[in-house]
Amino acid sequence: QLADPIAALPGALARAVERMFKRPGQFFGVPDLASAAQMPRRTVYRYFEAVGLASPRLVVTGARVLRAYSYMREPGHSLMDVASKLGYSQQQLRRSMVELVGETPVRVRAAIDAERFVGMLALHLYPRASGPRGIGPARSDDDPPWAGSSSRGRDVLR
């Protein structure tokens, strides 16, 4: 769901974002992402806005929350372990997860499957991907009537 807007970013920034989703524990904020892309933070914000992504801060947080989810689904990881692996306190992990998916880590672990979790997260990280009530592609009044969006791929990153 994020592959298309990430692919629309300039090469160095797209590669940095892909690295961030693979190794989110190495990215603690927008300065880390900007440094990996070798561009100023403000430029990162402009490119994210241009392709319809949420703020870089939310996307960095989203990468960490997505990795937290994958750790939480593995047996033997306490929430404290998960938070610690990503440089969070338990409270910070809780706050970030509630901000991005509207649920606490305890609730996510107990009741939310991977497809639903990724969908909830993607709606926050790529708001253009959903129209009213989360149905279909968003369209601006400036878009021509024939403008549409393909729904290629269901993965966050291909």
C-alpha positions as CSV (number, residue, x, y, z in Angstrom):
1,Q,0.0,0.0,0.0
2,L,3.0,2.3,0.4
3,A,5.0,1.0,-2.4
4,D,3.7,3.4,-5.0
5,P,4.3,6.6,-3.1
6,I,7.7,5.4,-1.9
7,A,8.6,4.6,-5.5
8,A,7.6,8.2,-6.4
9,L,10.2,9.6,-4.0
10,P,13.7,10.6,-5.3
11,G,16.0,7.6,-5.4
12,A,18.1,8.3,-2.3
13,L,15.1,9.1,-0.2
14,A,13.2,6.0,-1.5
15,R,16.1,3.8,-0.6
16,A,16.4,5.4,2.8
17,V,12.7,4.8,3.5
18,E,13.0,1.2,2.4
19,R,16.0,0.7,4.7
20,M,14.0,2.3,7.5
21,F,11.2,-0.3,7.1
22,K,13.8,-3.1,7.1
23,R,15.8,-1.8,10.1
24,P,13.5,0.6,12.0
25,G,15.6,0.4,15.2
26,Q,18.2,2.4,13.4
27,F,15.9,5.3,12.7
28,F,14.7,7.3,15.7
29,G,13.4,10.4,14.0
30,V,13.3,12.5,10.9
31,P,17.0,13.6,11.3
32,D,18.0,9.9,10.9
33,L,15.9,9.5,7.8
34,A,17.2,12.8,6.3
35,S,20.8,11.8,7.0
36,A,20.3,8.4,5.4
37,A,18.9,10.2,2.3
38,Q,21.6,12.9,2.4
39,M,19.1,15.7,2.3
40,P,17.8,18.4,4.6
41,R,14.8,17.5,6.8
42,R,12.7,20.2,5.2
43,T,13.3,18.6,1.8
44,V,12.2,15.2,3.2
45,Y,9.0,16.9,4.4
46,R,8.3,18.5,1.0
47,Y,8.8,15.2,-0.9
48,F,6.6,13.3,1.5
49,E,3.9,15.9,1.1
50,A,4.2,15.9,-2.7
51,V,3.6,12.1,-2.9
52,G,0.7,12.1,-0.4
53,L,2.5,10.4,2.5
54,A,1.9,11.4,6.1
55,S,4.6,13.5,7.8
56,P,8.0,11.9,7.9
57,R,7.7,11.8,11.7
58,L,4.6,9.6,11.4
59,V,6.2,7.3,8.8
60,V,9.3,6.8,10.9
61,T,7.0,6.0,13.9
62,G,5.0,3.7,11.6
63,A,8.0,1.7,10.6
64,R,8.9,1.1,14.2
65,V,5.3,0.3,15.1
66,L,5.1,-2.2,12.2
67,R,8.3,-3.9,13.4
68,A,6.9,-3.9,17.0
69,Y,3.8,-5.7,15.7
70,S,5.9,-8.4,14.0
71,Y,7.9,-8.9,17.3
72,M,4.6,-9.0,19.3
73,R,3.3,-11.8,17.1
74,E,6.3,-14.0,17.8
75,P,6.1,-16.2,20.9
76,G,8.2,-15.3,23.9
77,H,8.4,-11.6,23.5
78,S,7.0,-9.5,26.3
79,L,5.8,-6.0,25.5
80,M,8.8,-4.7,27.5
81,D,11.1,-6.7,25.3
82,V,9.4,-5.4,22.1
83,A,9.6,-1.8,23.3
84,S,13.2,-2.2,24.3
85,K,14.3,-3.7,20.9
86,L,13.0,-0.6,19.2
87,G,14.3,2.0,21.6
88,Y,11.0,2.6,23.2
89,S,9.7,2.6,26.8
90,Q,6.5,0.6,27.1
91,Q,4.6,3.8,27.5
92,Q,6.1,5.3,24.3
93,L,5.3,2.1,22.4
94,R,1.7,2.3,23.7
95,R,1.4,6.0,22.7
96,S,2.8,5.4,19.2
97,M,0.6,2.4,18.6
98,V,-2.6,4.2,19.8
99,E,-1.6,7.2,17.6
100,L,-1.2,5.2,14.5
101,V,-3.7,2.3,14.7
102,G,-6.0,3.5,17.5
103,E,-5.4,0.4,19.7
104,T,-3.1,-0.5,22.6
105,P,-0.3,-3.1,22.1
106,V,-2.2,-5.5,24.4
107,R,-5.4,-5.2,22.3
108,V,-3.4,-5.4,19.0
109,R,-1.6,-8.6,20.2
110,A,-4.8,-10.2,21.4
111,A,-7.2,-9.4,18.6
112,I,-5.8,-7.8,15.4
113,D,-4.5,-10.0,12.6
114,A,-1.7,-8.9,10.3
115,E,-3.8,-7.8,7.3
116,R,-6.1,-5.6,9.5
117,F,-3.1,-4.1,11.3
118,V,-1.2,-3.3,8.1
119,G,-4.4,-1.8,6.7
120,M,-5.0,0.4,9.7
121,L,-1.4,1.6,9.7
122,A,-1.4,2.3,6.0
123,L,-4.5,4.5,6.3
124,H,-2.5,6.7,8.6
125,L,0.7,6.7,6.6
126,Y,-0.8,7.2,3.2
127,P,-4.1,9.1,3.6
128,R,-4.5,9.6,-0.1
129,A,-5.0,5.9,-0.6
130,S,-8.5,6.1,0.9
131,G,-11.4,8.2,0.1
132,P,-14.4,8.9,2.3
133,R,-14.9,6.3,5.0
134,G,-11.8,4.5,3.8
135,I,-13.4,3.3,0.6
136,G,-11.5,3.6,-2.7
137,P,-8.9,6.2,-3.8
138,A,-9.2,9.7,-2.7
139,R,-9.9,12.3,-5.4
140,S,-9.3,15.9,-5.3
141,D,-11.8,18.4,-6.9
142,D,-8.8,19.3,-9.2
143,D,-8.5,15.8,-10.5
144,P,-10.0,15.1,-13.9
145,P,-13.0,12.7,-13.8
146,W,-11.0,10.0,-15.5
147,A,-8.2,10.1,-13.0
148,G,-8.0,7.1,-10.8
149,S,-5.6,5.0,-8.9
150,S,-4.5,1.5,-9.4
151,S,-4.6,-0.9,-6.4
152,R,-1.4,-2.7,-7.3
153,G,-0.2,-4.9,-4.5
154,R,-1.5,-5.2,-1.0
155,D,1.8,-5.3,0.9
156,V,3.2,-2.2,2.7
157,L,6.4,-2.6,0.7
158,R,6.9,-4.9,-2.2
